[in-house]
Amino acid sequence: MTDDRVSITGRGGDRASVAYLDLAHWRRLLDAEADDDALSSWLALQCGQIPSARRAVLVMRRSGPFRPVAFWPEEQKTSRFLMETVNEALRQRIDLVREDTENPDTVCIARLIRQGTRIVGVVGLEAGEKTERARQDILRRLQWGSAWIEVFERRRAGRSDEHAIERLTLALDPIAVAGEHEGFRSAAAAALTSLSVETGAARVSYGLRGARGCKVAAVSNTIRFDRRVELVRAISEAMDEAVDQAATVSAGLDADDPVIVRSHAEALAEARSGGVVIAQPYVRDGRPAGAMVFEWSADEPPPEHVRDAVPDIVALLGPILHERYREQRWLITRAFESVGRALAAVFGAGHLRLKAALLVLIAFGAFLTLYQTEFRVTADARLRGAVERVVMAPMDGYIVEATPRAGDAVAKGDTLVKLDDVEFQLELYAWTARKLQYETEYAQALAAFDRAGINILRARIEEAAAQIKLNETRIALTQITAPFDAVIVSGDLSQSLGQSVQRGGELFRLAPLDSYLVDIDVPESDITHVQPGETGGLLLTSLPNTDLHFEVQKVTPVTAAHDGRNHFLVEATLAGTGGAPVSPGMEGVAKIDAGKARLGWIWTRRAADWLRLTWWRWAP
């Protein structure tokens, strides 16, 4: 800065040093439309007030991470130690003063610039100061000067917000107009017409990308148009340029990018006698799906804020019109498009996860088709005794004792029921007394040699003996015992003491403890896979940890309906209980081994049978 200064002598003879560049820096700072270039002027003025300043850097956040936006002196780059100090201040989020260990006379000062609690930048300065007081003075000057940066950032944010609101308004108005109309044609025409009025464009066109390039689908100020017209073809070609390059293609503007190919856009602009054309693509599902073309006449070019808003307008409105167009297509067209996208994802580039999942699915399908395993028919089952003995009342009588109940295990000879035998006891006592009387009379007749009396008394004695035997038998029959070791399947007379029973009436049902049958309810759809002699396994609900085995003995024609399905009764013999406490009436799930079959067929056979029956029912 010393080369830019001159010495001026004042009235008192004092001399002052004035910088010619300071005036230009102050003008740039005071400009209301100043941009980031003004930050270089601020840094130069700030360092000019610090005599010991050697170099400085200003770091700001601009659309991403922090990055340097200004250096001083401009022809020199900053030092490594200075940038390390700036980065450390950002990391710790504090103002920082550090001495250079290699050069003790050099100190680096980093001052954070904040807006509220948010850090917007940091200014770093390298100076040759040794005293603590001088360093604090430098930090204080940076603190005072950073206030202008805060004002600058607020002013810049305000301008950005105003532009964003303008762009958002231009984009939202056509969207609102499109929402007021039904169908793609009327909605697109109304939205594009509204957009042409808002932007001052002579024509706005909308197109979708297809297999043969972009197809113009809607044009402002008209609902119907002929795609074979040369002008419509030119618009379509301009859309192809933008979509193929995935970039904005413009013609008739001074700031055109020389890298972008724009021959078709320029041809369309020439058709408007040197007007302005902007072709902007929009993205859907990660790739360009169509484009919009804006045309202005040479007499009314678009203002700058409209040109800046075109990408935002197309990014919002394009996908909305795209969805409206897709919704009006035929169902068969949507189906073919879905199939095409799926095939493109499978056989095209990328989508590694999808392809890996498809390979796994194919391998799994091959496994289900080729792998064979044991096929077992699953059905509900219940136990019952192999032999059931019915215990009936041998005579009419009254119950005086009945301890066992259904479910109790009894041994052979245990008393089940005892009937009242008082009547038979009295009869026995009476006939016993009569027999003794007859025997006395018979002895007297023998002594008197009364032959007729002897014969009569002998007959009476035999009658009495027969009656005694009959009553003894009746008394024995009043006590009913178990004929073998068994479990009581049904019958409970413990609450019926004193109740009369009739001869032949059922009292109990007994089943042996060592012989069981399994009744299996096999669904009708699986009965063809079950044959006598097949074996299987049984798990009872009350004994889920005990494996029982059985052998099918008979497939009966007896059917019953359960849960809306027809079932056949299959009888099987339980191979053994293995000491498990089983009893008749227990239920569980049985699996009958029906040979080997493919795993895929086992899992899908019910669905396949249902589809066959449904097709047979509805087929003509």
C-alpha positions as CSV (number, residue, x, y, z in Angstrom):
1,M,0.0,0.0,0.0
2,T,3.0,2.4,0.4
3,D,3.3,2.7,-3.4
4,D,-0.2,4.2,-3.6
5,R,0.4,6.9,-1.0
6,V,1.5,10.6,-1.4
7,S,2.6,13.2,1.2
8,I,0.4,16.3,1.6
9,T,1.5,19.3,3.7
10,G,-1.3,20.9,5.8
11,R,-1.7,24.4,7.1
12,G,0.2,23.8,10.3
13,G,3.1,22.2,8.4
14,D,1.9,18.6,9.3
15,R,2.2,16.0,6.7
16,A,-0.5,13.3,6.1
17,S,-0.4,10.1,4.0
18,V,-3.4,9.6,1.7
19,A,-4.1,6.4,-0.4
20,Y,-5.5,6.9,-3.8
21,L,-7.1,3.4,-3.7
22,D,-9.0,4.1,-0.5
23,L,-11.6,6.2,-2.3
24,A,-12.3,3.3,-4.8
25,H,-12.6,0.9,-1.9
26,W,-15.0,3.1,0.0
27,R,-17.2,3.6,-3.1
28,R,-17.4,-0.1,-3.6
29,L,-18.4,-0.7,0.0
30,L,-21.1,2.0,0.0
31,D,-22.6,0.6,-3.3
32,A,-26.1,-0.8,-2.4
33,E,-25.7,-3.5,-5.1
34,A,-22.2,-4.6,-4.0
35,D,-21.3,-8.2,-4.4
36,D,-18.5,-10.4,-3.1
37,D,-15.9,-8.2,-4.7
38,A,-16.7,-5.6,-2.1
39,L,-15.3,-8.0,0.5
40,S,-11.8,-7.5,-1.0
41,S,-12.1,-3.8,-0.6
42,W,-13.3,-4.2,3.0
43,L,-10.3,-6.4,3.8
44,A,-7.9,-3.9,2.2
45,L,-9.3,-1.0,4.2
46,Q,-9.2,-3.1,7.4
47,C,-5.6,-4.1,6.9
48,G,-4.7,-0.4,6.1
49,Q,-5.7,0.6,9.6
50,I,-3.3,-2.0,11.1
51,P,0.3,-0.9,10.4
52,S,1.8,-4.2,11.4
53,A,-0.5,-6.3,9.2
54,R,1.5,-8.5,6.8
55,R,-1.3,-10.6,5.1
56,A,-5.0,-11.4,5.7
57,V,-7.7,-13.7,4.5
58,L,-11.5,-13.6,4.7
59,V,-13.4,-16.9,4.7
60,M,-17.2,-17.0,4.2
61,R,-19.8,-19.7,3.6
62,R,-21.0,-19.7,0.0
63,S,-23.5,-22.5,-1.0
64,G,-21.6,-25.2,0.8
65,P,-18.6,-25.3,3.1
66,F,-16.5,-22.3,4.2
67,R,-14.0,-21.1,1.6
68,P,-11.7,-18.0,1.1
69,V,-13.4,-15.1,-0.7
70,A,-10.8,-12.4,-0.3
71,F,-7.0,-12.1,0.2
72,W,-4.8,-9.2,1.2
73,P,-2.5,-8.3,-0.5
74,E,-4.4,-9.6,-3.5
75,E,-1.2,-10.5,-5.4
76,Q,-0.1,-12.8,-2.5
77,K,-1.6,-15.9,-1.2
78,T,-2.0,-16.6,2.5
79,S,0.4,-18.6,4.7
80,R,-0.1,-22.1,5.9
81,F,0.0,-21.0,9.6
82,L,-2.6,-18.4,9.0
83,M,-5.0,-20.9,7.4
84,E,-4.4,-23.4,10.2
85,T,-5.4,-20.7,12.7
86,V,-8.6,-19.9,10.8
87,N,-9.6,-23.5,10.6
88,E,-8.9,-24.0,14.3
89,A,-11.1,-21.0,15.1
90,L,-13.9,-22.5,13.0
91,R,-13.5,-25.9,14.7
92,Q,-13.5,-24.5,18.2
93,R,-16.1,-21.8,17.3
94,I,-14.1,-19.1,19.3
95,D,-11.8,-16.1,18.5
96,L,-8.2,-17.3,18.4
97,V,-4.7,-15.7,18.8
98,R,-1.8,-17.9,18.0
99,E,2.0,-17.3,17.9
100,D,4.2,-18.8,15.3
101,T,6.7,-21.1,17.0
102,E,9.2,-20.8,14.2
103,N,8.9,-17.0,14.2
104,P,8.1,-15.5,17.6
105,D,7.6,-12.0,16.2
106,T,4.6,-13.3,14.1
107,V,1.1,-13.7,15.5
108,C,-2.0,-14.9,13.7
109,I,-5.4,-13.6,14.8
110,A,-8.8,-15.2,13.8
111,R,-12.0,-13.3,14.5
112,L,-15.4,-15.0,14.0
113,I,-18.2,-13.2,12.2
114,R,-21.6,-14.1,13.5
115,Q,-25.3,-13.4,12.7
116,G,-27.0,-14.1,15.9
117,T,-25.8,-17.6,16.9
118,R,-24.8,-18.6,13.4
119,I,-21.2,-18.3,12.1
120,V,-21.2,-16.7,8.7
121,G,-17.4,-16.2,8.3
122,V,-14.0,-15.6,9.8
123,V,-11.3,-13.1,9.2
124,G,-7.7,-14.1,9.7
125,L,-4.8,-11.6,10.0
126,E,-1.1,-12.2,10.3
127,A,0.9,-9.3,12.0
128,G,4.2,-8.6,13.5
129,E,3.3,-7.6,17.1
130,K,5.0,-8.7,20.3
131,T,3.0,-7.0,23.0
132,E,-0.3,-8.3,24.3
133,R,-1.8,-4.8,24.3
134,A,-1.1,-4.4,20.5
135,R,-2.6,-7.8,19.8
136,Q,-5.8,-7.0,21.7
137,D,-6.0,-3.7,19.8
138,I,-5.9,-5.6,16.5
139,L,-8.6,-8.0,17.7
140,R,-10.7,-5.1,18.8
141,R,-10.3,-3.4,15.4
142,L,-11.4,-6.6,13.6
143,Q,-14.4,-6.8,15.9
144,W,-15.4,-3.3,15.0
145,G,-14.8,-3.8,11.3
146,S,-16.7,-7.1,11.2
147,A,-20.0,-5.3,11.8
148,W,-19.9,-4.2,8.2
149,I,-19.7,-7.8,7.1
150,E,-22.8,-8.6,9.2
151,V,-24.7,-5.8,7.5
152,F,-23.4,-6.9,4.1
153,E,-24.6,-10.5,4.7
154,R,-28.0,-9.3,5.9
155,R,-28.4,-7.1,2.8
156,R,-27.3,-10.0,0.5
157,A,-29.7,-12.4,2.2
158,G,-32.5,-9.9,1.7
159,R,-31.8,-9.6,-2.0
160,S,-31.7,-13.3,-2.3
161,D,-35.0,-13.7,-0.5
162,E,-36.6,-11.1,-2.8
163,H,-35.4,-13.0,-5.9
164,A,-36.5,-16.3,-4.5
165,I,-40.0,-14.9,-3.8
166,E,-40.2,-13.6,-7.4
167,R,-39.1,-16.9,-8.8
168,L,-41.5,-18.8,-6.6
169,T,-44.4,-16.6,-7.6
170,L,-43.7,-17.2,-11.3
171,A,-43.7,-20.9,-10.6
172,L,-46.7,-21.2,-8.3
173,D,-49.2,-19.2,-10.4
174,P,-49.2,-21.6,-13.3
175,I,-49.4,-24.6,-10.9
176,A,-52.5,-23.1,-9.3
177,V,-54.0,-22.5,-12.8
178,A,-53.3,-26.1,-13.8
179,G,-55.1,-27.4,-10.6
180,E,-58.3,-25.6,-11.6
181,H,-58.7,-27.7,-14.8
182,E,-59.6,-31.4,-15.4
183,G,-57.6,-33.4,-17.8
184,F,-54.1,-32.9,-19.2
185,R,-54.9,-30.9,-22.3
186,S,-56.9,-28.1,-20.7
187,A,-54.7,-28.0,-17.6
188,A,-51.4,-27.8,-19.6
189,A,-52.8,-25.2,-22.0
190,A,-54.1,-23.0,-19.2
191,A,-50.9,-23.3,-17.2
192,L,-48.6,-22.5,-20.2
193,T,-50.8,-19.6,-21.2
194,S,-50.6,-18.2,-17.7
195,L,-46.9,-18.7,-17.7
196,S,-46.5,-16.9,-21.0
197,V,-48.3,-13.9,-19.6
198,E,-46.3,-13.8,-16.4
199,T,-42.9,-14.1,-18.2
200,G,-43.8,-12.0,-21.2
201,A,-43.0,-14.9,-23.5
202,A,-44.6,-15.1,-27.0
203,R,-45.0,-18.9,-26.7
204,V,-44.3,-21.6,-24.1
205,S,-44.2,-25.2,-25.1
206,Y,-44.2,-28.4,-23.1
207,G,-42.9,-31.8,-24.2
208,L,-42.2,-35.3,-23.0
209,R,-39.3,-37.5,-23.7
210,G,-40.1,-40.7,-25.7
211,A,-38.3,-43.5,-27.4
212,R,-37.8,-41.4,-30.6
213,G,-37.1,-38.1,-28.8
214,C,-39.2,-35.4,-27.3
215,K,-42.8,-35.0,-28.3
216,V,-44.5,-31.6,-28.0
217,A,-47.6,-32.3,-25.8
218,A,-48.9,-28.8,-25.1
219,V,-48.5,-25.2,-26.3
220,S,-49.6,-22.0,-24.8
221,N,-52.7,-20.2,-26.1
222,T,-54.0,-23.3,-27.9
223,I,-55.4,-26.7,-27.0
224,R,-55.0,-28.5,-30.4
225,F,-52.1,-28.3,-32.8
226,D,-50.6,-30.4,-35.6
227,R,-47.3,-32.0,-34.7
228,R,-46.4,-32.3,-38.4
229,V,-46.1,-28.5,-38.7
230,E,-42.5,-27.4,-39.2
231,L,-42.6,-25.0,-36.3
232,V,-43.7,-27.8,-33.9
233,R,-40.9,-30.0,-35.2
234,A,-38.4,-27.2,-34.6
235,I,-39.6,-26.8,-31.0
236,S,-39.3,-30.6,-30.5
237,E,-35.7,-30.6,-31.8
238,A,-34.8,-27.7,-29.4
239,M,-36.2,-29.9,-26.6
240,D,-34.1,-32.8,-27.7
241,E,-31.0,-30.6,-27.4
242,A,-31.8,-29.7,-23.8
243,V,-32.7,-33.2,-22.8
244,D,-29.8,-34.9,-24.5
245,Q,-27.3,-32.5,-22.8
246,A,-29.3,-32.4,-19.5
247,A,-28.6,-28.7,-19.5
248,T,-30.3,-25.4,-20.2
249,V,-29.9,-24.5,-23.9
250,S,-30.5,-20.9,-24.9
251,A,-30.2,-18.8,-28.0
252,G,-30.2,-15.0,-28.4
253,L,-28.5,-14.2,-25.1
254,D,-25.0,-12.6,-24.6
255,A,-23.9,-15.0,-21.9
256,D,-24.3,-18.2,-23.9
257,D,-22.0,-21.0,-22.8
258,P,-19.8,-22.0,-25.8
259,V,-19.7,-25.6,-24.6
260,I,-23.4,-26.2,-25.0
261,V,-24.7,-27.3,-28.5
262,R,-27.5,-25.0,-29.5
263,S,-28.0,-25.3,-33.2
264,H,-31.7,-26.2,-33.1
265,A,-32.4,-23.5,-30.5
266,E,-30.7,-20.9,-32.7
267,A,-32.7,-22.1,-35.7
268,L,-35.9,-21.6,-33.6
269,A,-34.7,-18.2,-32.5
270,E,-34.1,-17.2,-36.2
271,A,-37.6,-18.2,-37.0
272,R,-38.7,-15.5,-34.6
273,S,-36.5,-12.9,-36.4
274,G,-33.7,-13.0,-33.8
275,G,-35.7,-13.5,-30.7
276,V,-34.7,-15.3,-27.5
277,V,-35.2,-19.1,-26.9
278,I,-34.6,-21.0,-23.7
279,A,-35.0,-24.8,-23.6
280,Q,-35.0,-26.1,-20.1
281,P,-35.2,-29.9,-19.2
282,Y,-36.8,-31.2,-16.1
283,V,-35.8,-34.3,-14.2
284,R,-37.9,-37.3,-13.0
285,D,-36.6,-40.4,-11.4
286,G,-33.1,-39.2,-11.7
287,R,-33.0,-38.5,-15.5
288,P,-34.4,-35.9,-17.9
289,A,-38.0,-36.8,-18.7
290,G,-39.0,-33.8,-20.8
291,A,-38.4,-30.1,-21.4
292,M,-40.1,-26.8,-21.8
293,V,-39.3,-24.2,-24.4
294,F,-39.7,-20.4,-23.8
295,E,-39.8,-18.1,-26.8
296,W,-39.5,-14.3,-26.7
297,S,-39.6,-11.9,-29.6
298,A,-36.6,-9.7,-30.4
299,D,-38.5,-6.6,-29.4
300,E,-39.4,-7.9,-25.9
301,P,-36.4,-9.9,-24.5
302,P,-36.9,-11.5,-21.1
303,P,-35.7,-9.6,-18.0
304,E,-32.9,-11.0,-15.9
305,H,-35.0,-12.2,-13.0
306,V,-37.3,-14.1,-15.5
307,R,-34.3,-15.8,-17.1
308,D,-33.0,-16.8,-13.6
309,A,-36.5,-18.2,-12.7
310,V,-36.8,-20.4,-15.7
311,P,-35.0,-23.5,-14.1
312,D,-37.1,-23.2,-11.0
313,I,-40.4,-22.9,-13.0
314,V,-39.6,-25.9,-15.1
315,A,-38.4,-27.9,-12.1
316,L,-41.8,-27.4,-10.3
317,L,-44.3,-27.3,-13.2
318,G,-42.7,-30.0,-15.5
319,P,-43.1,-33.0,-13.2
320,I,-46.7,-31.9,-12.3
321,L,-47.7,-31.8,-16.0
322,H,-45.9,-35.1,-16.5
323,E,-48.0,-36.8,-13.9
324,R,-51.2,-35.3,-15.3
325,Y,-50.2,-36.7,-18.7
326,R,-49.5,-40.1,-17.3
327,E,-52.8,-40.3,-15.5
328,Q,-54.9,-39.9,-18.7
329,R,-53.2,-42.7,-20.5
330,W,-54.9,-46.1,-21.2
331,L,-54.4,-48.8,-18.6
332,I,-52.7,-51.1,-21.1
333,T,-50.2,-48.4,-21.9
334,R,-49.3,-48.0,-18.3
335,A,-48.8,-51.7,-18.0
336,F,-46.5,-51.9,-20.9
337,E,-44.5,-49.0,-19.6
338,S,-44.2,-50.6,-16.2
339,V,-42.9,-53.8,-17.8
340,G,-40.5,-51.8,-19.9
341,R,-39.1,-50.0,-16.9
342,A,-38.7,-53.3,-15.1
343,L,-36.9,-54.9,-18.0
344,A,-34.7,-51.9,-18.4
345,A,-33.8,-52.0,-14.7
346,V,-33.0,-55.8,-15.0
347,F,-31.0,-55.8,-18.3
348,G,-29.7,-52.2,-18.3
349,A,-26.8,-50.6,-16.6
350,G,-26.8,-50.1,-12.8
351,H,-29.4,-51.4,-10.4
352,L,-26.9,-53.9,-8.9
353,R,-29.1,-54.5,-5.8
354,L,-32.1,-55.3,-8.0
355,K,-30.1,-57.7,-10.1
356,A,-28.6,-59.4,-7.1
357,A,-32.1,-59.8,-5.6
358,L,-33.4,-61.2,-8.9
359,L,-30.5,-63.7,-9.0
360,V,-31.2,-64.8,-5.5
361,L,-34.9,-65.1,-6.4
362,I,-34.1,-67.2,-9.4
363,A,-31.8,-69.4,-7.4
364,F,-34.4,-69.9,-4.8
365,G,-37.0,-70.8,-7.4
366,A,-34.6,-73.4,-8.9
367,F,-34.1,-74.8,-5.5
368,L,-37.8,-75.1,-4.9
369,T,-38.3,-76.7,-8.3
370,L,-35.5,-79.3,-8.1
371,Y,-35.1,-80.1,-4.4
372,Q,-37.1,-83.1,-3.1
373,T,-38.1,-83.7,0.5
374,E,-40.5,-85.7,2.5
375,F,-44.1,-84.9,1.7
376,R,-46.3,-85.2,4.7
377,V,-50.1,-84.7,4.9
378,T,-51.0,-82.6,8.0
379,A,-54.4,-83.1,9.7
380,D,-56.1,-82.8,13.1
381,A,-56.2,-86.0,15.1
382,R,-57.5,-87.4,18.4
383,L,-56.9,-90.5,20.4
384,R,-59.5,-93.2,21.3
385,G,-59.2,-96.6,22.9
386,A,-58.6,-99.6,20.6
387,V,-61.4,-101.4,22.5
388,E,-64.2,-99.8,24.5
389,R,-66.1,-101.9,27.0
390,V,-69.6,-100.8,28.1
391,V,-70.4,-101.4,31.7
392,M,-74.2,-101.9,32.1
393,A,-76.5,-102.4,35.0
394,P,-77.1,-106.1,35.6
395,M,-80.5,-105.5,37.3
396,D,-82.8,-102.8,38.5
397,G,-81.6,-101.2,41.7
398,Y,-80.5,-98.1,43.6
399,I,-76.9,-96.7,43.6
400,V,-75.3,-96.6,47.0
401,E,-71.7,-96.2,46.1
402,A,-69.9,-94.9,42.9
403,T,-66.5,-93.4,43.5
404,P,-64.7,-93.5,40.0
405,R,-65.5,-90.9,37.4
406,A,-64.6,-90.3,33.7
407,G,-60.8,-90.0,33.3
408,D,-59.9,-92.1,36.3
409,A,-57.7,-95.1,35.8
410,V,-58.9,-98.4,37.4
411,A,-57.3,-101.7,37.9
412,K,-58.9,-105.1,37.3
413,G,-61.3,-105.9,40.1
414,D,-61.7,-102.4,41.4
415,T,-65.3,-101.5,42.4
416,L,-67.0,-99.2,40.0
417,V,-70.6,-99.1,41.3
418,K,-72.3,-100.7,44.3
419,L,-76.1,-101.2,44.2
420,D,-78.5,-101.5,47.1
421,D,-78.6,-105.2,48.2
422,V,-80.8,-105.0,51.3
423,E,-83.8,-106.7,49.6
424,F,-81.6,-109.5,48.4
425,Q,-80.0,-109.9,51.9
426,L,-83.5,-110.2,53.5
427,E,-84.6,-112.7,50.9
428,L,-81.4,-114.6,51.6
429,Y,-82.0,-114.7,55.3
430,A,-85.7,-115.7,54.8
431,W,-84.8,-118.6,52.5
432,T,-82.0,-119.7,54.8
433,A,-84.4,-119.9,57.7
434,R,-86.9,-121.8,55.6
435,K,-84.3,-124.3,54.5
436,L,-83.4,-125.0,58.2
437,Q,-87.1,-125.5,59.0
438,Y,-87.5,-127.8,56.0
439,E,-84.4,-129.8,57.0
440,T,-85.9,-130.3,60.6
441,E,-89.2,-131.4,59.2
442,Y,-87.4,-133.7,56.8
443,A,-85.6,-135.4,59.6
444,Q,-88.9,-136.0,61.5
445,A,-90.5,-137.5,58.4
446,L,-87.6,-139.9,58.0
447,A,-88.0,-141.0,61.6
448,A,-91.8,-141.6,61.1
449,F,-91.2,-143.4,57.8
450,D,-93.6,-140.9,56.1
451,R,-92.7,-141.5,52.5
452,A,-95.0,-138.9,51.1
453,G,-93.8,-136.3,53.5
454,I,-90.2,-137.1,52.8
455,N,-90.6,-136.4,49.1
456,I,-92.4,-133.2,49.6
457,L,-89.9,-131.9,52.1
458,R,-87.0,-132.9,49.9
459,A,-88.5,-130.7,47.1
460,R,-88.9,-127.8,49.4
461,I,-85.3,-128.1,50.7
462,E,-84.1,-128.0,47.1
463,E,-86.3,-125.0,46.3
464,A,-84.9,-123.1,49.3
465,A,-81.3,-123.9,48.3
466,A,-82.0,-122.6,44.8
467,Q,-83.5,-119.4,46.2
468,I,-80.4,-119.0,48.5
469,K,-78.1,-119.4,45.5
470,L,-80.2,-117.0,43.5
471,N,-80.0,-114.3,46.2
472,E,-76.3,-114.8,46.7
473,T,-75.8,-114.3,42.9
474,R,-77.9,-111.2,43.0
475,I,-76.0,-109.8,46.0
476,A,-72.7,-110.5,44.1
477,L,-74.1,-108.6,41.0
478,T,-74.8,-105.5,43.1
479,Q,-71.1,-104.9,43.2
480,I,-69.9,-104.0,39.7
481,T,-66.0,-104.2,39.2
482,A,-63.6,-103.4,36.4
483,P,-63.0,-106.4,34.1
484,F,-59.4,-105.2,33.2
485,D,-57.0,-102.4,33.7
486,A,-58.6,-99.5,32.0
487,V,-59.4,-95.8,32.0
488,I,-63.0,-94.6,32.3
489,V,-63.9,-92.9,29.1
490,S,-67.3,-91.8,30.1
491,G,-69.7,-92.0,33.0
492,D,-69.9,-90.2,36.3
493,L,-72.3,-91.5,39.0
494,S,-70.7,-89.8,42.0
495,Q,-73.5,-87.2,42.1
496,S,-76.3,-89.8,41.6
497,L,-76.3,-91.7,44.8
498,G,-79.7,-93.1,45.6
499,Q,-80.8,-92.8,42.0
500,S,-82.5,-95.9,40.4
501,V,-81.0,-97.7,37.5
502,Q,-82.6,-100.0,35.1
503,R,-81.3,-103.3,33.9
504,G,-79.3,-102.9,30.7
505,G,-78.7,-99.2,31.3
506,E,-75.2,-97.9,30.5
507,L,-73.1,-96.9,33.5
508,F,-69.5,-96.5,32.2
509,R,-67.3,-96.9,29.1
510,L,-63.9,-98.4,29.7
511,A,-60.9,-98.3,27.4
512,P,-57.7,-100.4,27.9
513,L,-54.5,-98.5,29.0
514,D,-52.1,-100.2,26.5
515,S,-54.0,-100.0,23.2
516,Y,-55.0,-96.8,21.3
517,L,-56.4,-95.8,17.9
518,V,-55.8,-92.5,16.2
519,D,-58.7,-90.9,14.3
520,I,-57.3,-88.5,11.7
521,D,-59.5,-85.9,9.9
522,V,-57.8,-85.6,6.5
523,P,-58.9,-82.8,4.2
524,E,-60.6,-83.9,1.0
525,S,-57.9,-82.3,-1.1
526,D,-55.2,-84.5,0.5
527,I,-57.1,-87.8,0.9
528,T,-55.7,-89.2,-2.4
529,H,-52.2,-89.0,-0.9
530,V,-53.1,-91.3,2.1
531,Q,-52.9,-95.1,1.8
532,P,-53.1,-97.9,4.3
533,G,-49.7,-98.9,5.6
534,E,-48.3,-95.4,5.6
535,T,-46.7,-94.2,8.9
536,G,-46.6,-90.8,10.5
537,G,-46.0,-88.8,13.6
538,L,-48.4,-87.3,16.2
539,L,-47.9,-84.4,18.6
540,L,-50.7,-84.0,21.2
541,T,-51.7,-80.6,22.5
542,S,-51.1,-81.6,26.1
543,L,-47.8,-83.3,25.3
544,P,-46.0,-81.1,22.7
545,N,-42.6,-82.5,23.6
546,T,-43.5,-86.2,23.1
547,D,-43.2,-87.7,19.6
548,L,-45.8,-90.5,19.0
549,H,-45.8,-92.7,16.0
550,F,-48.7,-94.5,14.2
551,E,-49.5,-96.6,11.2
552,V,-52.5,-96.0,8.9
553,Q,-54.9,-99.0,9.0
554,K,-57.9,-97.8,7.1
555,V,-59.2,-94.9,5.0
556,T,-62.9,-94.8,5.7
557,P,-65.5,-93.3,3.4
558,V,-67.0,-91.5,6.4
559,T,-66.9,-87.7,5.8
560,A,-67.6,-84.7,8.1
561,A,-67.5,-81.0,7.6
562,H,-65.2,-78.9,9.7
563,D,-64.5,-75.2,9.3
564,G,-66.3,-75.1,6.0
565,R,-64.2,-78.0,4.5
566,N,-64.9,-81.6,4.0
567,H,-62.8,-84.2,5.8
568,F,-62.4,-87.9,5.6
569,L,-61.8,-90.1,8.7
570,V,-58.6,-92.1,8.6
571,E,-58.0,-94.8,11.3
572,A,-54.5,-95.5,12.5
573,T,-52.9,-97.6,15.2
574,L,-50.7,-96.0,17.8
575,A,-47.3,-97.8,17.9
576,G,-46.7,-97.1,21.6
577,T,-47.0,-94.5,24.2
578,G,-43.4,-94.6,25.4
579,G,-44.5,-94.2,28.9
580,A,-46.3,-90.9,28.2
581,P,-49.5,-90.2,30.2
582,V,-51.8,-90.4,27.2
583,S,-55.5,-91.0,27.5
584,P,-58.5,-91.3,25.1
585,G,-59.9,-88.0,23.9
586,M,-56.6,-86.1,23.6
587,E,-56.2,-84.1,20.5
588,G,-53.3,-82.9,18.4
589,V,-51.8,-82.7,14.9
590,A,-50.8,-85.7,12.9
591,K,-48.5,-85.8,9.9
592,I,-48.7,-88.7,7.5
593,D,-45.6,-89.6,5.5
594,A,-46.8,-89.7,1.8
595,G,-43.4,-90.2,0.1
596,K,-41.1,-87.6,-1.5
597,A,-42.1,-84.6,-3.6
598,R,-40.6,-81.3,-4.9
599,L,-40.5,-78.6,-2.2
600,G,-42.1,-76.0,-4.5
601,W,-45.0,-78.3,-5.3
602,I,-45.5,-79.0,-1.6
603,W,-45.7,-75.3,-0.8
604,T,-47.9,-74.3,-3.8
605,R,-50.2,-77.3,-4.3
606,R,-53.1,-75.9,-2.4
607,A,-53.0,-72.6,-4.3
608,A,-52.6,-74.5,-7.6
609,D,-55.6,-76.7,-6.9
610,W,-57.6,-73.7,-5.9
611,L,-56.7,-71.9,-9.2
612,R,-57.7,-75.0,-11.2
613,L,-61.0,-75.3,-9.6
614,T,-61.7,-71.6,-9.9
615,W,-60.8,-71.7,-13.6
616,W,-63.0,-74.7,-14.1
617,R,-65.9,-73.0,-12.4
618,W,-65.7,-69.8,-14.4
619,A,-64.3,-71.0,-17.7
620,P,-66.9,-71.3,-20.5
